[in-house]
């Protein structure tokens, strides 16, 4: 009822309508001041997040990118290398490759035995140290490398020359004294 009475008084123009307008204006002003203290704004400033554009932390950004690229390339290379090594292992473990390795081993073993027998076999003639025409010698070419031996009656000299693409890489000389062992002279038959 009180509401009706105020409304009625306003309508009856008993209260000045300017007072009502000022009251509403005062309320809006108070409400506006209250909201302006809560709502504060600052200037909008655009900043790039990517260091390539802003320049802030750019060197670290480039280093990170470089590291990622480098590790990616290394991983690809390692994967390719692992695949090649795996293919080589698989090729080495076939029955045929095992047979070839075993055959090569036996051939080299027999060849080494024949060479060692040739070093100490004089064919019934004893080499004379003072007469180089009686010295026993031989040469064999093995996979591009040269093995030469010379028996002068007191020592056997074995010379191994290693070649790569026709160029001498290294020479190894082994001197074996035969006075104390090996070497069948004519007198060895008994």
C-alpha positions as CSV (number, residue, x, y, z in Angstrom):
1,X,0.0,0.0,0.0
2,X,2.8,2.3,0.7
3,X,3.9,1.8,-2.9
4,X,0.6,2.9,-4.2
5,X,0.7,5.9,-1.9
6,X,4.0,7.1,-3.3
7,X,2.9,6.4,-6.8
8,X,-0.4,8.1,-6.2
9,X,1.4,11.1,-4.7
10,X,3.6,11.2,-7.7
11,X,0.7,11.0,-10.0
12,X,-1.2,13.5,-7.9
13,X,1.8,15.7,-8.4
14,X,2.1,16.2,-4.7
15,X,5.9,15.3,-5.0
16,X,7.7,17.3,-7.5
17,X,8.7,15.1,-10.4
18,X,12.1,16.9,-10.6
19,X,13.0,15.4,-7.2
20,X,12.3,11.9,-8.6
21,X,14.4,12.6,-11.6
22,X,17.3,13.9,-9.4
23,X,17.0,10.8,-7.2
24,X,17.2,8.5,-10.2
25,X,20.1,10.5,-11.6
26,X,21.9,10.3,-8.2
27,X,21.4,6.5,-8.1
28,X,22.8,6.1,-11.6
29,X,25.8,8.3,-10.7
30,X,26.6,6.2,-7.6
31,X,26.2,3.0,-9.5
32,X,28.4,4.3,-12.3
33,X,31.1,5.3,-9.8
34,X,30.9,1.9,-8.2
35,X,31.3,0.2,-11.5
36,X,34.2,2.3,-12.7
37,X,36.3,1.4,-9.6
38,X,35.8,-2.3,-10.5
39,X,36.2,-2.1,-14.2
40,X,39.7,-0.9,-15.1
41,X,41.3,-1.2,-18.4
42,X,44.8,-0.7,-19.8
43,X,46.1,0.1,-23.3
44,X,46.0,-2.9,-25.7
45,X,49.6,-3.8,-26.7
46,X,50.2,-6.6,-29.3
47,X,53.2,-8.8,-28.6
48,X,54.3,-11.6,-30.9
49,X,54.6,-14.9,-29.1
50,X,57.1,-16.4,-31.6
51,X,60.7,-15.3,-31.0
52,X,61.3,-15.2,-34.7
53,X,59.0,-12.2,-35.0
54,X,59.6,-10.4,-31.7
55,X,63.4,-11.0,-31.4
56,X,63.1,-11.7,-27.6
57,X,64.8,-15.0,-26.9
58,X,65.6,-15.3,-30.6
59,X,69.0,-16.9,-30.4
60,X,67.7,-19.6,-28.0
61,X,64.8,-20.2,-30.3
62,X,67.2,-20.7,-33.3
63,X,69.4,-23.0,-31.2
64,X,66.4,-25.1,-30.3
65,X,65.3,-25.3,-33.9
66,X,68.8,-26.2,-34.9
67,X,69.1,-28.9,-32.2
68,X,65.8,-30.4,-33.3
69,X,66.8,-30.5,-36.9
70,X,70.2,-32.0,-36.1
71,X,68.8,-34.7,-33.9
72,X,66.2,-35.5,-36.5
73,X,68.9,-35.9,-39.2
74,X,71.0,-38.0,-36.8
75,X,68.1,-40.3,-36.1
76,X,67.4,-40.8,-39.8
77,X,71.1,-41.5,-40.5
78,X,71.3,-44.0,-37.6
79,X,68.1,-45.7,-38.7
80,X,69.5,-46.1,-42.2
81,X,72.8,-47.3,-40.9
82,X,71.1,-49.8,-38.6
83,X,69.1,-51.1,-41.5
84,X,72.2,-51.5,-43.6
85,X,74.0,-53.3,-40.8
86,X,71.0,-55.6,-40.3
87,X,71.0,-56.4,-44.0
88,X,74.7,-57.2,-43.9
89,X,74.2,-59.5,-40.8
90,X,71.4,-61.3,-42.6
91,X,73.5,-61.7,-45.7
92,X,76.5,-63.0,-43.6
93,X,74.3,-65.6,-41.9
94,X,73.0,-67.4,-44.9
95,X,74.0,-71.0,-45.5
96,X,76.0,-70.1,-48.6
97,X,78.0,-67.4,-46.9
98,X,78.8,-69.7,-44.0
99,X,80.0,-72.3,-46.5
100,X,82.1,-69.8,-48.4
101,X,83.7,-68.6,-45.1
102,X,84.5,-72.2,-44.1
103,X,85.9,-73.0,-47.5
104,X,88.1,-69.9,-47.5
105,X,89.4,-70.8,-44.1
106,X,90.3,-74.3,-45.2
107,X,92.0,-73.0,-48.4
108,X,94.0,-70.4,-46.5
109,X,95.0,-73.0,-43.9
110,X,96.1,-75.4,-46.6
111,X,97.9,-72.6,-48.4
112,X,99.7,-71.6,-45.2
113,X,100.7,-75.2,-44.6
114,X,102.1,-75.5,-48.2
115,X,104.0,-72.3,-47.8
116,X,105.5,-73.3,-44.5
117,X,106.6,-76.6,-46.0
118,X,108.1,-74.8,-49.0
119,X,110.1,-72.6,-46.6
120,X,111.8,-75.6,-45.0
121,X,111.9,-78.0,-48.0
122,X,115.1,-77.9,-49.9
123,X,114.4,-80.6,-52.5
124,X,117.5,-82.5,-51.4
125,X,119.9,-79.5,-52.0
126,X,121.3,-77.7,-49.1
127,X,121.5,-73.9,-49.7
128,X,125.0,-72.5,-49.3
129,X,125.1,-69.1,-47.4
130,X,128.1,-68.0,-49.5
131,X,126.5,-69.0,-52.8
132,X,123.3,-67.1,-53.6
133,X,122.6,-69.3,-56.6
134,X,121.8,-72.2,-54.3
135,X,119.4,-70.2,-52.1
136,X,115.8,-71.5,-52.2
137,X,113.2,-68.8,-52.9
138,X,109.6,-68.4,-53.9
139,X,106.9,-65.8,-54.5
140,X,103.2,-66.0,-54.3
141,X,100.6,-63.4,-55.1
142,X,97.6,-63.5,-52.7
143,X,94.7,-61.2,-53.4
144,X,97.0,-58.4,-54.8
145,X,99.6,-58.8,-52.0
146,X,103.0,-60.4,-52.6
147,X,104.6,-63.0,-50.3
148,X,108.3,-63.7,-51.0
149,X,110.5,-66.0,-49.1
150,X,114.3,-66.6,-49.4
151,X,116.1,-69.4,-47.6
152,X,119.9,-68.8,-47.5
153,X,120.8,-71.8,-45.4
154,X,121.0,-70.1,-42.1
155,X,117.8,-68.0,-42.1
156,X,114.5,-67.8,-43.9
157,X,113.4,-64.3,-44.8
158,X,109.7,-63.8,-45.4
159,X,108.7,-60.5,-47.1
160,X,105.0,-59.5,-47.2
161,X,104.2,-56.5,-49.4
162,X,100.7,-55.1,-49.0
163,X,99.2,-53.2,-52.0
164,X,96.1,-51.1,-52.4
165,X,95.0,-50.2,-55.9
166,X,98.5,-51.1,-57.2
167,X,100.3,-48.8,-54.6
168,X,102.6,-50.4,-52.1
169,X,101.2,-49.5,-48.6
170,X,103.4,-51.5,-46.3
171,X,106.2,-54.0,-46.2
172,X,106.7,-56.6,-43.5
173,X,109.9,-58.6,-43.2
174,X,110.2,-61.6,-40.9
175,X,113.5,-63.3,-40.4
176,X,113.4,-66.9,-39.2
177,X,116.6,-68.5,-38.0
178,X,116.7,-72.2,-39.1
179,X,119.9,-73.3,-37.4
180,X,118.0,-74.4,-34.3
181,X,114.9,-75.9,-35.9
182,X,113.3,-77.0,-39.1
183,X,114.8,-77.4,-42.5
184,X,115.6,-80.8,-43.7
185,X,119.1,-81.1,-45.0
186,X,120.3,-84.1,-46.8
187,X,121.5,-85.6,-43.5
188,X,117.9,-85.4,-42.0
189,X,116.8,-88.7,-43.5
190,X,118.0,-90.8,-40.6
